């Protein structure tokens, strides 16, 4: 069903609002992807705070006009699905991960922090660990000394129970000192992301059809 003037204005306003708060936009061409697969892609995008929408390119160009994403206009050709995210890597990660399992989705271009990205650039951006992944890695580093300390204390208890001399206390002191240093690093490195976290992009329209609007 053709869009009337008011519908087009509403779409441009909606996409423009998403672009105003975005750091990254990724364009991907889709041809022949089953509706159920697109539904899964939309669900994945929603979970990651990515605004995902099939758009008529003329409307997308109009929405991007005057924004940092205007340079993407030349890449807005063909049947495209747009991934827009306030998180710098979320849209690239969602679309690239889907493209790995669905070869009918082809990454075309992207833009991050004012810089145009080719296919290789989008893939590189998608390969960066997310904030949650980085925090998980930091937590692992923080807990490692605690585990080592537990092993040393366990060995001390076992040796005392067997009547053997207790091991030298120095390793325990070293292990105990380590968590405080790691905790300081974790606090320093996570404070900034917490303060600068931007609100997640709005959910894509649940009843949207895969056909371009």
C-alpha positions as CSV (number, residue, x, y, z in Angstrom):
1,X,0.0,0.0,0.0
2,X,1.5,3.3,-1.1
3,X,2.4,5.8,1.6
4,X,0.7,9.1,1.7
5,X,2.4,12.4,2.5
6,X,1.6,12.3,6.2
7,X,2.9,8.7,6.5
8,X,6.2,9.7,4.8
9,X,6.6,12.7,7.1
10,X,6.0,10.5,10.2
11,X,8.7,8.0,9.0
12,X,11.2,10.7,8.3
13,X,10.6,12.3,11.7
14,X,10.8,8.9,13.5
15,X,14.1,7.9,11.7
16,X,15.5,11.5,12.2
17,X,14.9,11.2,16.0
18,X,16.8,7.9,16.1
19,X,19.7,9.4,14.1
20,X,19.9,12.3,16.5
21,X,20.8,10.0,19.3
22,X,22.9,7.5,17.4
23,X,26.6,6.9,17.1
24,X,26.5,4.2,14.4
25,X,24.4,3.3,11.4
26,X,24.9,0.2,9.3
27,X,23.2,-0.6,6.0
28,X,22.6,-4.1,4.8
29,X,21.0,-5.4,1.6
30,X,18.4,-8.2,2.0
31,X,17.0,-10.2,-0.8
32,X,14.8,-13.3,-0.4
33,X,15.1,-13.5,3.4
34,X,12.1,-15.4,4.8
35,X,9.8,-13.4,7.0
36,X,10.5,-15.6,10.0
37,X,14.2,-15.0,9.7
38,X,13.7,-11.2,9.6
39,X,11.5,-11.6,12.7
40,X,14.4,-13.3,14.5
41,X,16.7,-10.5,13.4
42,X,14.4,-7.8,14.7
43,X,14.1,-9.7,18.0
44,X,17.9,-9.8,18.3
45,X,18.1,-6.1,17.4
46,X,15.5,-5.2,20.0
47,X,17.4,-7.1,22.7
48,X,20.6,-5.1,21.9
49,X,18.8,-1.8,21.8
50,X,19.2,-1.4,18.0
51,X,16.6,0.4,15.9
52,X,16.2,-1.9,12.9
53,X,13.9,-1.0,10.0
54,X,13.4,-1.6,6.3
55,X,13.2,1.8,4.7
56,X,12.5,3.5,1.4
57,X,15.9,5.0,0.6
58,X,14.5,8.4,-0.4
59,X,13.0,8.7,3.0
60,X,16.2,7.6,4.7
61,X,18.2,10.2,2.8
62,X,15.7,12.8,3.8
63,X,16.0,11.8,7.5
64,X,19.8,11.8,7.3
65,X,20.1,15.2,5.6
66,X,21.9,17.7,7.8
67,X,23.1,15.0,10.3
68,X,26.5,13.3,10.6
69,X,25.0,10.4,8.7
70,X,24.4,12.3,5.5
71,X,27.6,10.9,3.9
72,X,25.8,7.5,3.8
73,X,23.4,8.8,1.1
74,X,25.5,7.5,-1.8
75,X,25.3,4.0,-0.3
76,X,21.6,4.1,0.1
77,X,20.8,2.0,-3.0
78,X,18.8,-1.2,-3.4
79,X,16.6,-3.0,-0.9
80,X,18.2,-2.0,2.4
81,X,17.6,-2.7,6.1
82,X,18.9,0.0,8.4
83,X,20.5,-0.7,11.8
84,X,20.7,2.4,14.0
85,X,22.2,2.4,17.5
86,X,23.3,4.7,20.3
87,X,25.8,2.1,21.3
88,X,28.8,2.4,19.0
89,X,29.1,-1.3,18.1
90,X,25.6,-2.8,18.7
91,X,24.1,-2.3,15.2
92,X,27.3,-3.6,13.5
93,X,27.4,-6.6,15.8
94,X,23.7,-7.5,15.3
95,X,23.8,-7.3,11.5
96,X,27.2,-8.9,11.1
97,X,26.3,-11.8,13.4
98,X,23.1,-12.4,11.4
99,X,25.0,-12.2,8.1
100,X,27.3,-15.0,9.3
101,X,24.3,-17.4,9.3
102,X,22.2,-15.9,6.5
103,X,24.1,-15.2,3.3
104,X,21.1,-13.4,1.8
105,X,21.9,-10.5,4.2
106,X,24.8,-8.5,2.8
107,X,26.5,-5.7,4.7
108,X,26.9,-2.7,2.4
109,X,28.3,0.2,4.5
110,X,28.2,2.0,7.8
111,X,29.2,5.1,9.6
112,X,30.6,5.5,13.0
113,X,31.8,8.7,14.8
114,X,31.5,10.6,11.5
115,X,33.6,8.1,9.6
116,X,32.3,6.1,6.6
117,X,32.9,2.4,7.0
118,X,33.2,-0.1,4.1
119,X,32.3,-3.8,4.6
120,X,35.7,-4.6,6.2
121,X,35.2,-1.6,8.6
122,X,31.8,-2.7,9.7
123,X,33.1,-6.2,10.4
124,X,36.0,-4.8,12.4
125,X,33.6,-2.7,14.4
126,X,31.5,-5.8,15.1
127,X,34.4,-7.7,16.3
128,X,35.1,-5.3,19.2
129,X,33.8,-6.8,22.6
130,X,30.7,-5.1,23.9
131,X,30.7,-3.2,27.2
132,X,29.1,-6.2,29.0
133,X,31.8,-8.6,27.6
134,X,34.5,-6.2,28.7
135,X,33.0,-6.0,32.2
136,X,32.8,-9.8,32.3
137,X,36.5,-10.1,31.4
138,X,37.4,-7.6,34.1
139,X,35.4,-9.5,36.6
140,X,37.3,-12.6,35.7
141,X,40.6,-10.8,36.3
142,X,39.4,-9.6,39.6
143,X,38.3,-13.0,40.8
144,X,41.4,-14.9,39.7
145,X,43.6,-13.7,42.7
146,X,40.7,-14.6,45.1
147,X,40.7,-18.2,43.7
148,X,44.4,-18.4,44.1
149,X,44.2,-17.3,47.7
150,X,41.5,-19.9,48.4
151,X,43.8,-22.6,47.0
152,X,46.7,-21.4,49.2
153,X,44.5,-21.4,52.3
154,X,43.1,-24.8,51.4
155,X,46.7,-26.1,51.2
156,X,47.5,-24.6,54.6
157,X,44.5,-26.3,56.2
158,X,45.4,-29.7,54.6
159,X,49.0,-29.6,55.8
160,X,48.0,-28.6,59.3
161,X,45.5,-31.5,59.4
162,X,48.3,-33.9,58.3
163,X,50.7,-32.5,60.9
164,X,53.1,-31.0,58.3
165,X,54.6,-27.6,58.6
166,X,52.5,-24.8,57.2
167,X,53.7,-23.2,54.0
168,X,55.5,-19.8,53.9
169,X,52.9,-17.0,54.4
170,X,54.4,-14.8,51.7
171,X,52.3,-16.3,48.8
172,X,49.1,-15.6,50.8
173,X,50.1,-12.0,51.4
174,X,50.8,-11.5,47.7
175,X,47.5,-13.0,46.7
176,X,45.6,-11.0,49.2
177,X,47.2,-7.8,48.0
178,X,46.3,-8.4,44.4
179,X,42.4,-8.0,44.6
180,X,42.7,-4.5,45.9
181,X,44.8,-3.4,43.0
182,X,42.4,-5.1,40.5
183,X,39.4,-3.6,42.2
184,X,40.9,-0.1,41.8
185,X,41.4,-0.7,38.1
186,X,37.9,-2.0,37.6
187,X,36.4,1.0,39.4
188,X,38.5,3.4,37.3
189,X,37.7,1.8,34.0
190,X,34.0,1.2,34.6
191,X,33.1,4.6,36.1
192,X,33.4,6.4,32.8
193,X,31.2,4.0,30.8
194,X,28.5,4.2,33.5
195,X,28.5,8.0,33.4
196,X,28.5,8.2,29.6
197,X,26.0,5.5,28.8
198,X,23.5,6.7,26.4
199,X,19.8,5.6,26.3
200,X,19.0,2.6,24.1
201,X,17.4,3.2,20.8
202,X,13.7,2.7,20.5
203,X,12.3,-0.6,19.6
204,X,11.6,-1.3,15.9
205,X,7.9,-1.5,14.9
206,X,6.6,-4.9,15.9
207,X,4.2,-5.3,13.0
208,X,6.4,-4.0,10.3
209,X,6.5,-6.0,7.1
210,X,9.8,-6.9,5.3
211,X,8.8,-4.9,2.2
212,X,10.4,-1.4,1.9
213,X,8.1,1.4,2.9
